[in-house]
Amino acid sequence: MEHQKGMPIYLFIAITIILFAVPGFVSAQLDLRWGIHDMNRPKPAVVDPGTASTQELPGQPPSDAIVLFNGTDLSQWCTITGDKPEWKIIGNVLQTVAGKGPIRTWQAFGDCQLHVEWATPNPPHGTGQGRGNSGVFLMGRYEVQVLDSYKNDTYADGQASAVYGEYPPLVNACRAPGQWQTYDIIFHRPHFSEDGKLTRPARITVLQNGVLTQDNVEILGPTNWQNREPYEKHPDKLFLALQDHHNPIRYRNIWVRELPERGVFAASRKQIAIPDTLLDRYVGTYGSNGKPQFYVSKEFGQLYFVPNFATAFPLNAESLTRFFTSKLAADIVFDFDKNGNVTGLTEYMGGGKKVTKKMN
């Protein structure tokens, strides 16, 4: 931070102390490098805002959005264990399949703007939490509830757009069963010190159908049924997930925009360079029960992890066995036999979960 010409030094010092001493304040500070109306100040990037959805058709995402579901395929998604999802695409709409479990993104996200459109069954079935139940999970653990809350009585912190088990929505903004509803979610991840202590809790804002239902509330910890768990340190970026609660919920037009973390400087992980001649041993197809699920490829001396043979994520080597990428919601650890041949890999997801695949 530079002292601004014309600003009294005592005022500059006072502002500097406030900016860097107040926890959490750095996320919204005034950039004092620029004077008021300074024409040299960098201009914001130009983004095409897209178009709004109607009941008949989904809208177009902003031009800088990462499209997670556009009605055609599930290449951006997998099961919690990294397998191919068994949810169905019917008429360009994604539908849950009872008993097939949740689905998650391959890609990892921290601070973000998330757009999700969903619809509950019409005619409705069940009552309370058994009527049109699903959920949107930020970082795989902080849930915004999906529920048919149109003339349906249930506990307040379990209604649609509730931060499940923590915050009821400010209002019930639900449309009737069968109609498309929208969530626009602004999420800021929690921050932890190196020794695992929480230094800044997660915060979330939710608009349902254009109506503010959560106003920058402070998430108390991982959300759960009848249990409030404390925060546990986890990676800065983790996957997004949609819940299977045995109700046939439909989803469409899912996209996300990554948000910059102002005043936060991420620590870079160490990387090593592996000779090109040694990279070939990692290349191959990996899976379980004889079914191929992952592919590791090499191009111009760079390894890529290709889940579901779709999006390719560049892999960075932390050691000869452990690789990572800032985009993927997991670390990849390769298994070797005594002769130095790769026999499989293990995908270590956030929260300690792991999935092992053999080289085919």
N, C-alpha and C positions, 0 to 999 in steps of 0.2 A: 504494500500500500504506500502510495506516495503522498507527501504533503501537498495540498492544493494551493496554488498561488492565490493570495488574497484572503485565505482562511486564517483566522487567528490561531497561533500555534497551540494555545491552551484548549481551544475548541477541537482542533484536530486530534490532540492527545486524548481528550475525553471521549470522543467518538470512537477512536481506535480501541480504547480500553473496553468500552461497552460491546463493540462488535466481537471482540475475541474473548471476552470474559463471561458473557452470558450464554449458558448452554442452549444450543438450538437456534440462537439468534442468527448465526452465520448463514442460514438457509434463505434469509430474506433481507440481507443488508443492502444499503445503497452503495453503488460502486462509485467511490470518491475519486477515481482516476479521471473522471470526466466532469466538466463544468455543465451548468444548466444549458440546454439547447445547443450543445457542442456539435457542430456539423461533422466533426472528425470521429465522433463516436460510432462504432460499428453498428450497422443496421441489422435488424432481425432477418433471419432467413425467410424467404418467400415460400409459403405453403398454400397449395390449393386446398381449400377446406372441404372439398367433396360436396355431397348432397345429402339431404335428410331422407330417412326412410319413410315409407308409407305402409299401411296395412297390407297393401298388395305386393310391394316390391322393396327390397332392402336398398338403402342409399349407397353412395360411393364413399369410401374412406378418404381421409385426408391424404395428400400426396406423399407425406413422410411417414405414414403408418405402416406397421408390419402386419400384413393380413394373415390372421390365424385360421380363419375359415371363410371361404368365399362361395360355398355351395357346391364345390366340385370334388374335393378330396380331403383326406385327413393326414396329409403328409407332414403337417406341423405338429401332430399329436401322437401319443402312444399311451399304453397303459402305465400304471405306476411302476411296473416292473420292466418297462421298456419294450413290451411286445406290441404287435399291431392291434389297434383298437377294434372292438366288435360293435361299437355303436353304428347305427345305420344312417345313410344319406338317402332321404326320400324326397324327390321333387326339389332338389337343391337346398334341403333343410336337414340339419343334423338332429337326430333323435336318440335319446338315451335308450338303452336296452337293459331291462331289469336283470340284475344279477351279474352283469358283465363288469361292474366296478367303475370307478372314476377314470377319467382320462386326463392327461397332463401334456403340457407343451414340451417339446424337445428343448426349446430355447429358454434361457434363464433371463429373468427381469428383476430389477430393483424398483427405483422410483419410476412410475409410469402413469399414463392415462389409458384406461382400458374401456373399450366399448363392447357391450354384449347385448344381443337381442334375444328374447326368450318368450315362449308361450306355453301356457298350461292347457291340459285337456279340456275339450268342450264336447259333450256335457262333462261337468266336473264329477270326480269320484272321491269318496272319502270325506273326512272332516279333519279339522285341526292340522297337525303336522303330517297327516297322511294324505293331504290333498295338494297335488302339484308341487311336490317337494324336490328341490335340488339345491345347488349352491355354487358360488364362484369363489375360488380360493386364491388369494394373493400369496405368493411365495409358498404355496402348498399348505398353509396353516392358518391364514387369517380369512375367515369366511364372511362373505356378504350373502345372506340367505336368499334363495329363490323359493317362492311359495305362492300358491293361489290364495291371496289374502282378500279377495273380493267377496264380501259378505261371508267370511269364514272366520270363526272365533278360535283363537289360539293365544298362547302367552306372547306378551308384547315384544320381548327380545328374540322372538323366533318368527316374526312376520317378514314379509318380503322387504328387502333392502335393510333389514336389521344387520348390525354387526353381531353375528350369532352369539347369544348368551351374554352380550355386553351392553349394546345400545339399541333400544327400539328405534324405528324410524321416527323422524319428527312428525310426519303425517303418513296416512295410508293413501298412496297415490296409485293403487292398482287399477288396471283395466279389467274388464270382464273376462272370464275364462275363454280361451281360444284366440284372444286378440294378442298381437305382438306388443311387447313391452321392452323398454330400453333401460339399460344401466350405463351411465357414464361415471366412471370411478377414477378419482385422483388418489394415488397411493404413494406415500413416502415411507420407505423401509425403516426398520429400527437400526440403531447403531450400537456397537459394542466396543468396549476397550479390548486391548490385547489379552487381558487376563479373563475375558468373558463377561465382564459386568456390563449391564445395560447403561448406556450413556444418553440415549435418546430413543423413546418409544416410537413405534410406527404410528402414522396418522393417516386418516382416510376421509375423503369427501365423496358422497354418492348423490347423484341425481337420477331419480326414477321417472321416466317419461317426461323429462325436462323439469321436474320438481325437486328441489333440494330436500333430501331425506336424512343425510348425515353431513354435519357441518364441521369438517376438519377435526373430527374427534380423535382422541388419543387411545389407541388400542391397548388394552391391558395385558395382552399376552395371547398365545395361541388359543383360538376359539374351539370349544368342544361342548358336547351335550352334558349338562349338569356338572360341569367341572371347569374351573378357571385355573389354567396352568400358568406357571411363571415363564417368563422369557428364558430361552436358552440360546446361547450364541450360535449363529448359523452364517452361511456365506452371504455376501452382499447381494447376490443375485440368485434367485431360485425360480422354479417353474410356476406357471399358472395352472389351475386345475378346475375341472367341472365335475360335480358330484353325481353319482348314480344312487338315488334314494328309492329305487324300485317304482318310481312314477314316470310315465312317458312324457318327458319334457322335450320341447323342440327348441333348437338354437339356430341362429343365423347371423351373418354379418358381424363376425368377431374380429376386432382389430385392436392393436396396442401401439402407443407412441412412447418411446423411452424418453424420460425427462432428465435433464442435466441436474446433477447435485451441486448446487451452488455452495462454494466455500468448503467443499469436501475434496480432498486429494487422496485418491485410492492408492494404497501401497501396492506396488507391482511385485508379482511373484518372480522368483528367480527362474531363469531359463538356461538351458544348456544347448549347445549345438551338437547334433548327432551326425556323423559322416553319412553322406548320401548312400554309400555302399551298404551301410547297416540298416537303413530305413526299409529296405525291401522285405526284411523278415517280418515286419508288422503288417504288411499288405495282405489282405485276404478277406474272406467272408466268415462271419461269426454268427452263431445262433444256438438254439437248443432243440433237442428232440429231432434233429435232422432238418429243422426249418431255418433257412437263412433269415437273419433279421438286421444285422449290421454289416457294413462294409468299410474297410479301411483302405484308402487309396493313396497314391503318391503322385505328385505333379511338381516338376521343377524343384525337387528337393524339399517339398513340404508335404507332411502327412495330413490327410483329411479323414474325419469320422463322418460316415454317411449312414444315418439311421433310416430304416425303411427305404433305403435306396433313393432318397429324396434330397433334402437340404444337406449340403456338405459343410461341416464345421472344421476350420483349420485347427490342428492340434499343436500345442507348444510343449516341449519336453522339459519337465522339471528334473527328471532323472532318466535312466535307461528304461525304467519300467513305468513311471507315472507321467501322464500327459494331462493337459488341461486346456480349456479355451474359455474366454470371457463370455462367449455366447451360449455355451451348453450348460445345462443344469446338473452337471456331474463332472467328476474326474474319471479318467480312464486309466486303469492299471493293467498292464499286460502280464500274463503268466508265461513262464519259461520252463522248459524241461532241463535236465542236467547237461544237455548238449547245446544249450543256448537257442533252441528253437521255440518260437512262440506257439503256445498251445491253446490260448484263449485270452479273454479279457474280462475284467470286472468293472462295472460302472458303479462308482460310488456317488450316490445322490445325496443332496442336502438332508440333514437329519439322521445320517448314519445308515440309511438304507443302501443295500447293495444288490446288484444283479450280475450274475456270472454267465458268460457265454463262451462256448467252445469254438475253436477255429474249425471250420468245415473242410 
